[in-house]
Amino acid sequence: MSRIIDNTTYAEIVKILATDPKVAVFQKLLLSPRVEEADADTAVEEKTSEVKK
């Protein structure tokens, strides 16, 4: 697979993106483990009970 840009430019872009806090948060979201359905239901119930208070 060939790139449109050279390796040096690609490396500079990756370096800039790696230091961007927004990119870091998005990467953390993508790499986070999935929540099981049972856990998700519990989280919804907890959130609902907190709202009623």
C-alpha positions in Angstrom: 0.0 0.0 0.0 1.5 3.3 -0.9 0.8 6.6 0.8 0.0 9.9 -0.8 2.5 11.7 1.5 6.0 10.7 2.3 7.1 8.9 5.5 8.5 12.0 7.1 5.3 14.0 6.8 3.3 11.0 8.0 5.5 10.7 11.1 5.1 14.4 11.8 1.3 14.1 11.6 1.2 11.1 13.9 3.5 12.9 16.4 1.1 15.9 16.4 -2.0 13.8 16.8 -0.4 11.7 19.6 0.0 14.9 21.7 -3.5 16.2 21.1 -5.7 15.7 24.2 -8.9 15.3 22.1 -7.3 12.5 20.1 -6.1 10.9 23.3 -9.7 10.9 24.7 -11.1 9.5 21.5 -8.4 6.8 21.4 -9.2 5.9 25.0 -12.9 5.5 24.1 -12.1 3.3 21.1 -9.8 1.1 23.2 -12.0 0.8 26.3 -13.6 -2.6 27.0 -17.2 -3.1 26.0 -19.8 -2.9 28.8 -21.9 -6.1 29.1 -25.7 -5.7 28.7 -26.3 -6.6 32.3 -23.9 -3.9 33.5 -25.4 -1.4 31.1 -28.9 -2.1 32.6 -27.6 -1.6 36.1 -25.9 1.7 35.1 -29.2 2.9 33.6 -31.1 2.0 36.8 -28.5 3.7 39.0 -28.7 6.8 36.8 -32.5 6.9 37.0 -32.5 6.5 40.8 -30.0 9.4 41.1 -32.2 11.6 39.0 -35.2 11.0 41.2 -33.4 12.2 44.3 
